[in-house]
Structure formats: structure tokens, C-alpha cells
């Protein structure tokens, strides 16, 4: 479904401005930078005085006592997820980076803990408000307005995605919360006409489309908009086009990162990439994924995002490497927003090297999607241990429907397509849905084969 030139969803006749904070979101770059510079001056001094974690980190990096300006941010060291974990381990429960007294912490989220023990994310009342401001800009940018009815599968906790409920309340939408992965209740809610908008991961939206397509179940007529988040996928053409065709909707994307803010980027209905929606509260850098040298944020640039919190009170981060590899799609938009637009092409953790080239599994998903309906669209790379470089043929698992008849030529066709477009040999194994794993939430794009690991329990 197409969108209007103004940046509204098709059929949206709302009289309200389609940009939540026009003065901020359409400001010239010079004005945005001026506001950010002023915020950073206050934040730098506060962090230096209140964060034992950063005081030590900067001292060890050789940064003197003098002020480091926003323009000289590259003089400061990067912060990693492991750094923050160690800070919490050092001074539990909130860590040596807590910059306020514990009694000022009024909300606590937890990370998923997929790579170990969960971490905590502490917020003051002020932090909760700034997260809501950025989230409201983000979701409003996607086309969600006061008149929208939104069924959200983002749980209320313990993860930061639950902050979306505050955002929907701020916008004024009708909100229909459903637990993550509760497929039957989602379908009931949509068929009952409770919502015209669905918030979910791309994996769940794709699963829903596959289910309705293969069973000939009636597509909910009132559903017109799907907003995906939590993982790459909604911006991959083969996945997006399939969801839009089967469900008859417009698909837009959102993105955030728990250690910074759950909602930072939102794609307007023109579908040209996700706008940065954190101006004034978060400063974003683009750095080379290998050298970590700063890069210009300009159309076509590909790099890793690093984030600096300009207004975060409880647990601010400076030059935090989020692991997202993005391509800059533009620095302006017909919708009127002047912030840059980006599309995630992969996660640093998922990247592997084949024949000297960096490959992200999202590129494989784009190829696999061309083989629908013979496949579901889900796929993953199987790593033989922790190494980044993988010797071809690269093992790839591709999900197929349980009820489908064996297709002896399908694996070879996918292998040929991968070789033609990505220039490496692969070994494709077709995996039934029942064996591939749950489709109700996120889909991991890589899987380690434990049978090849040594010395692990």
C-alpha cells in the first residue's frame, strides 16, 4: 500500500501535523548540533563528577581533566556491553556508572541475558520522560496517530520494549496489549476489529503472513499497518513485500537499543529508512566497523553506530558501541524531517567472513525470501565454533513448512542463488518448522553447532 507524499499512511485524513515535534525534527543541522553541544557540556561535567566508572575509564585512556568537546568526542574511549556488565558486577545492583543516588531510581528494566546473567537498566523520573519523548517521536513517525488502534506484542516487562506502553499512552492511541508469542490472541484481536495497527517483530509478522497464506484463513480486514522492531527484517524487501502482499498492510520499522533508549529510529510511511528520532537527547556517531575511525554520516555510508547519552541521568553511556551495522539512506526526507535515515544491514555479532568478504545473514534472508512459498522465509547460518572466518561451503539452515512435500531440487537452487549473488559456496539444509524453533518472537540469524566445540560443558 502506498503512502501520501506528506508522509502519512494512505487513507489517513487526520488534521493534526504528521510530525510530533516539528520544531525539533525539522530543525536545520546547525541548530540540532547547537542544542547537542550545550547538552553535552552539562552532561560531561556531571559524568566526570558522578560516575566512578567513566572517571576511571577516561583516566586510564589518558584523557586529562580538561573538557572534551562534542567535536572532539573521538578522544574518548568507546564503551562496550562488557564494560557495562563489569561496572554492574563491581557495584551491584546498579553499578559504578550510577550517577544518581539509588533513591532517585524509579524504574528498573532488565536485559534478556542471552549472553549471560541479565543486566539492569535504571531510570530516574527524568529518564522515563526522555525515553517517552524519543519513543513518541519514533512511533508517531511510523504513522501511528491518536486515532490509531494498536495491538502490541511488546510485553510490559522486564525488557525495555515495554516502555512502548508509555509511548502509546502519550500519543493517545487505543492500545491492545498482547503477550509476546500469543498467536491465537493476536489473531482474535485483529479479527475482532480491535486494532488497525500491529506492533511485532519481523519474525512474528512473517509467521502470521505465512500462516494465513498457507491455511487460507481470512486476513483481518481492518489491519492496515504493521510496525516491526526488535530485529532486522522489516526493511528487507523480500520480507516486507511478502507481509504487505499477504496482509494488505503498510510495513514500517522502528529500532532502539536497551542501554541507550528502546526507541531511537522510526521509519515514516515513505519507507525510505528509519529516521533518527533522538535529537537533543542522544548523539550518534558512525564509525568504521574494523578500524573504529569516525565516518561522515552521508548517503551510502556503511558503518557501526556509537551512541552518547546527552541527557540520561541514572546510567549514561558515552560512545557506546551497539553492534548495529547500518547503511545511511539519506540526510533529509520528503516528509520534512531533517535527521538522517538508516537501514540496518546486520549485527556485528552475526557477521562472518567468507572468501575475504564480510557477510551478514540478512543478505541470505533476502535471497531465501525469493523462494516463497516453497520456504517460509526464515533461515540462519550455522557456525562451527566461535571463529568469524568460515571456510565454504557455508552451512545454512532454511525453514520449510511441515506439511510441504520434500523438494529435492530446492536446496540446490538456493545454493546456486547464494553463490550467484554473494559469491561463496553454501550447503543448504531444509529444516521443517517444527524443528527450526519458535517463530513467535525473534529469530536468531546464526546458530553455533555445539558438537564442534571443545572443552565446553
N, C-alpha and C positions, 0 to 999 in steps of 0.2 A: 504494500500500500504506500502511495506517495505521500509526501508531506508538503505543506504550503511553503512558499518562498520565505515567508516571515519566520519560519522555524516552529510553526505549530503542527500538531498532528492533524492529519486530514479529518475534516469534519468538526474540528474544534472551533467553535464560534465564541469562546469566552472573551468578554470585553476587557479583561484585565491584561496588563502587559505580560508578554511571554518570558520576560527576564525578571527574576526575583529582585535583584538589587542592581538595577540598570547603571546607577552611578559608579558602582564598583566594577561590574562585569564588563562594561563597555568603555572603561577609562583608558586613555592613552597609556602606552607602556611607561612613559616617563613619570606619570602620576602614580601608577602602581608601584614603580620602583621607589619613588619618594616615600610613600607610605611604609613600604617594607624596610627601607633604610632606618626610618625613625623607630619602627617597632624593634628592629634588631639591636639598635643601640641600647634600648632599655633591657632587652632580653639578655644580651651578652653580659652585661654587668650583674644582672640578677643571677644568672647561671654560675658565673665566676664566684660569687659570694655564697651561693646556697647549695651548689652541687659538689660534694666531695669527689664524686665520680669524674666529672669533667675537669675540675681543678687539677686533679692528679693526671688525668689523661693529657691535658694540654701542657702541663708542666713537663711530663715525660717526653712529649713531642718537641720540646724546645721552644714553645711559644712563651714569650716573656709576659710581663704584667701589663704591657701596653694594649690598648684597644685594637681589635681586629675588625675592620670594617666589612660590610657585606660584599664589597667589591674584592676584598682580599680573603674571602672565605676559604679559598683553596690552601691557605696557610695552616688551616686547622685539620686535624686528622679525621678520617671517616669513622663512623660508628657502625658496628655490626650487631646482628641479632645476638651473637655470642657475647659481645661486650655487655649488652644489657642484661643478659642472663647472669653473667658473673657479678654484675652490680647488685642484683637481687639476692644472689646466693651470699654475697658479702654481708648485707644488712637486711635480712628478711623482716617483714614480708614485702616492703615496698622498695627496698634497695637504696644504695648510696647515691642514686640520682634523684631521690625525692627532694624537691626544692621547696616544699611547704611543710608545716607541722602535720603530723598524722591526723590530728583532729579536723584538718581542713579537707581531708579526703572524704568525699561524699558519695562516690560511686566507684565500684571496682569491677572490671571485666577480667576475663582470663583468656589466654591464648589456647589454641587447640591442643598444644603439647604433642604434635605429631612427631617431633624430633627429640622428644624427651619430656621432662617434667613441665607442666604448664607454667607460664609466667603470668604475673598480674599486671594490670594496667590501671593506674589510679587516676581519678579525675576530681578536680575541685568543682564547685558550682560554676565558676568561670569557664573551666574546660568543657563542662557539659554544654554550656551555652555556645561556645565557639564551634564545637562539633556539630551542634544543631544548625548553626548558621551555615556552615560549609555544606552540610548534608542537604539543607533546604535548597541552596543554590543548585546542588548536583541533581537532585531528583526533579526539581522544577524544570531544569534544562532538558530533561528527557521528554517532557511533555505532560508530566503529572501536574494537574492543577487542582484547585479547590473542588471543582465539580467531578473529579475522578473518583472512581470506586476501586480501591486497590486491595487485591488479595496478596498478602505477603507470606512467603515461606521462610523468611529470615526470623529465626527464633528470638525470643526476648532475652535470652542469655544462655550460657555465660559469655558468649562471644560478642565482639563489638558490633557485629551486624545488627544486633538487637537495638542499637541506638536509632535505627531507621524508624522505629515506632514513634520516637520523639519528633523526628523529621516530618512524618506524615501528619502528626497532630499539628505541627506548626503550619504546614501548608493548608490544612483544613480539609483533607480528603476524607471520604469514608474509608475506614480501614477494616480489613477482614483478615485477622491473623490465623495462620495455619502452621502447625508444627512442620519442621523440615522433613521431607520424605513421606509425608502422609498423602500419598497419591489419591486415594479414594476421596478424602475430604476436599482436596483441591478440585477434583473433577465435580464433586457435588456442588461446591460453592460456585463454580463457574457456570454449571448447567442451571443452577437455581437463579442465575442472574444477579448474584450478589456483587459481582465485580466486572469492570471492563478492562482492568489492568492487572497483570500478573508480575510479581517480583520473584525471581528464582535464579538459580544457577543456570548456565547454558546447558549443562548436562541434563538437568531436570526438564527444561523446556524442550530439549531434543527428544528426551524419553517420552514426554507427553505427546509430541507430534508423531513419533514412531508408533506409539500405542494406538492413537486414534486412526492413523493411516492404515495399519495392518488389520485392525478389527472392524473397520468401517463404523466405529462409534461416531455419534453425532458431535460435530465440532461446536462448542459453545458459541452461539451467535453473537452474544453481547461482548465477548472478548475482542478487543481491538488493538491492544498494546501489551507487549511483553518487554520488561526491563531485566536484563541479565546482569549478574555480578558475582563476585567471589572467585572467579576463574576466567581464563581466556576462553573464547568460543563464540560469544555473541557478535564479534566483529569478523569472524572467519566467514567469507562469502558462502561457502557450501553449507555451513551450519545455519547461518542467518537465513539464507534463501529457503532452505527446507522448512524451518519453523514458520516463516512468513507465509509460504505457499500452503502448508497444511492447515495452519490455524487461522489464516486470513488476517494477520496482525502486522503491525509495525514493530520491529525489534530495535531497541536502543540499549546501550551499555552504560554501566557505572563501574567505578573502581575506587577502592581505598586501600589502606594498609593499616593494620591494627595499631602498630606502635606510633603512628602519626595521626591518623583520623580514619574512621571507617568509610567516609565518603569524601573523595577529593576530585574525582573526574566524572563528568556526566556528558553523554552524547545527546545532542539535540536531534530533533526529528529529521534533519537533513542528512543524518547518518554518514558524516564525514570524519568520524573520530571523536574521542572524548575530550571535552573542554576542561581545562584546569579550573576548578571552582574554589580554590583555597586562597585566593589573592588576599594579602594583608595578614594572613594567619600562618601560612606555610610558604617557605621559599624553596623552589625546586631547581636543582641543577641537573644537567645531562653530562654524564662522564663516559669516557671510553671504557667498554667492558673489560678490556685487557690491561691497558696502561693506567686507567683511572684518571687520566688527564681530563680537564674540563673541555666540553664541547659547546659550540653555539647551538642554541635551540632554534633551529631553522628547518624549513620544509625539506623532508627527505633524510634528515639526520637520524642515525640509529645509535642508541646508547642506553646506558643504565641510569635510572633515576635515583637521585640522592635528595633527601628531604631535611630541611631545617625548620623547627617549630619556632615561629616568631612570637606567639602569644601563649603557648602552653605553659601552665603554671606548675602542675604537680610533677610531671615526668617529661620534661622537654628533651628533644633529641636534636643533635647537630650533625649535619652531613650523614644522615642515616641511609645506609645502602639497603634498599628494599628488595633487590634481586629481580626487579621487573625490567626486561629489555623491551624498549619501545621504539617505534618509528614516529617521528614528528610529521603529522599530516598537514599542518598549516599553522599560521600565526594570526589568522583572522577568520571570519565566517560570515556568510550572508545573513545569519540570524542576528548579527550585530555584536556578538561577543568578541572581545579583542584578546582573550587569553589563548594560549597555544592549544592545539588539538593533537592527541596522540592515539596510537593503537598499539596494544601490547602484542608483541610477536613471540614472546616466550618468557620463561623464568630461567634465571641463571642456573638454578639447581637442576633444571631439566635438560639443559643444553648438553650435547655430546659432539664429539669431533669425528667425522668420517672423511677419510682421504684428505685431511688437512683443512676441511671446511667446517665451520660452526653450524650445527643443525639444531633447530628447535622442533619438538614434537608437534607444535601447532601446524607446521608446514606439512607434516604427514597427515594430520587430520583433514587439512584442506584437500588432499589428494583422495583419501579414503572416502570422503563425502561424495565424490563424483560417482561412486559405485552403488549409491542407493537405488532401489530398495533392496538390493542383494546384501547389503550390510546395514547396520543400524546407524553408523557414523562414528561410533566410539572406537578408539584404538590407543595403543601405548607401546612404547619401546621397552624391551627387556634388557636391562644392564647385567653384565656378567661381573658384578663386583662394583667397587666404588670408582673405578677409573673413568676419566672423562673421554678418553680416546677409545673408540670401539672399532675393532677390525671387521670390515664387511665379510660376509653378509650380516647386516644388522637385523637382529630378531625383532619382529613386530607382531603383536597380537591384535587381531581385528575382530570385533564383535559381530556375530550374525544372529539372526532370530532363532530361537529354539525350534520353532515349527518349520523352519525352512528345510528344503531338501538339500543334501550335500551338493555342492557346486564344484566339481573337480578342477575347473579352469579358473576359478575366481582368484585364488591365491596367486597364481602365476600372472594374472592380469594386473593385480595390484603391484606386484613386484616389478613388473615392466614399467608401470606408470611412475613408480618411485624412482626407478633408475633413469627414466627419461627426463624427469623434472628436477630431481635432486642429485643426480649423477653419482649415486652409490648403489651397490647391490644390497638387497634385503632378503630376508627369509620370513615370509608371512605365514602365520598360523591362524586359522579361523577358530574363534572361541565362541561357543553358544552363550547366550545371555545369562543363563542360569549359572554358568561357570565364570563369567567375566567379572562379576562383582556387582554390588548395588548400584543402581542408576539414579537413586532418589536425590543424591546431593552432588558433591564434587566428584570428578573423575581424575585420578592421578594419571599424568601423561607418561610417566616412566614407572617401571617396576623392577626392583632388584631381585635377581634369582638367587635365593639363599643357598642353593645347592653348590654354588661355586665359591662361597665364602669359606675361609679357613680361620680357625681359632675363634669362632663365634659360637656362643651358646644358643 
